[in-house]
Amino acid sequence: MMIKKIYRFKNFKCDVEVFEGNSSSVIVFNNMDNDLKSEEMRDLVIVPNDYGYIKIKKVDKETVICSGFLDKRFFNEDMIDDIMENYLKNELNVVKYQVDYWHIELVKTDEEFCEYNGEY
């Protein structure tokens, strides 16, 4: 099941997609305005990167752990704390209890990439 929401922190806003599974969920942070429409796609497609993701793993009925990465051009440690301490439980309702353990990497995602366009 997929849920679409918005994440807001001070002056920042982004789209959120939540993909729920039985024992884990993935939360993708992105800007839906950057998504390519089918008529915009050509032979060489460069798809804009998402802002990052967080995976939530349910260990047992009361324990969840989170890992993932967020682009440091858009996110900072205060925002990660807000997501973990408030947003996951109060806005998304993907966790029932406070998240006690997480490892979220702040990375810059626009430095290098690998691609294949089907021609070589």
N, C-alpha and C positions, 0 to 999 in steps of 0.2 A: 504494500500500500504506500502511496506517495501523498505527502501533505505539503502544501505551499504556504509559506508565511513570510513575514518581513522581520528583519532584525534592525533595531534602532539603538544607537548609543550616542548621546549628545547630538552632534551635527551629522553623524554618519548613518547611512541607511543602505541595506542591501537585501536582495531576495534570498530566501532560504527554501531549500527542498529537503524534505525528510523522507528517507526510504526505510521503512520498518520491516524487520525480519523477526523470526521467533526468538533468537537469543542475542541479536545485535541490531543496531540501526546505524545509518550513515546520514549525516547532515552535511549538505553541500551549501556553501555560501557563494553567491554569485550576483551578477548584474544581468537580469533577463533582457535588458535593453541591448546588450551586446550580442545576444544570440543571433546567429545567421538565419535569415529566412531562406526557404528553398530556392526562391528566385535569385538570391544573392550568391549562391554557390556556383563556382566555376571549376575549371580543371585543377587548379591549385587552391586548396582550401586551407586557410589558416584560421583556426577556431580560437577565439579569445579564451584565455585561461579563466577558470573559476577563481574565486578568492581563496579557496581552500575547502577542507572538509574536516569533520570530526566523526570518528567512529565510536559508538557507545557499545560496550560489551557487557551484557548482564551476567554477572558471576553467579549470583543466587538471588533470592527474593528481595534482599535488602542492600546488595552491593553491586555497583556498576563501576567500570573503569572506562576512561576515555583516552583516545590517542588521535593524532592527526597532525595537520599542518594548516597554518593560515598565512596569507601573504602579508608581510610586514609593511608593505606600502599602504595597507588599509587597516590593519589590526595592530593592537599593542597589548601589553600585559594587563592593563586595566579592563580592556574589552574581554579578554579571555576569562578573567576573574568574573566579570559580569555574566558571561555566557554560562560558565560552570556553576556559579552560585545562584543565579536567578533564571536565566532564559530557558535552560533545559527543563527545569521543573515547572516554572510558573507560566511560561508562554507556550512551549511546545508540548508539555505534558508527556515527554518521552522517558522521564525518570520519576519514580515515586518518592525517592529519598534524596538527600543531599549527595552530590558527587564528591567523594573523598579523595580519589586518586585520578590524576590526569597527567598526560605528557603531550603538550601541544607545541610543535616547533613553529617559530616565526621565521619564515623564509622569504627570500626575494625570488620570485618565479620567472622574471623576464630576462635573466642573464644568458642562459643557454637552452637549447632545445634540440630534439632529434625529430626528423620527420620523414615520411615516405609518401609520395604523391601518386604512386602506381606506375610511373613512367621509367624508372630505372631500377 
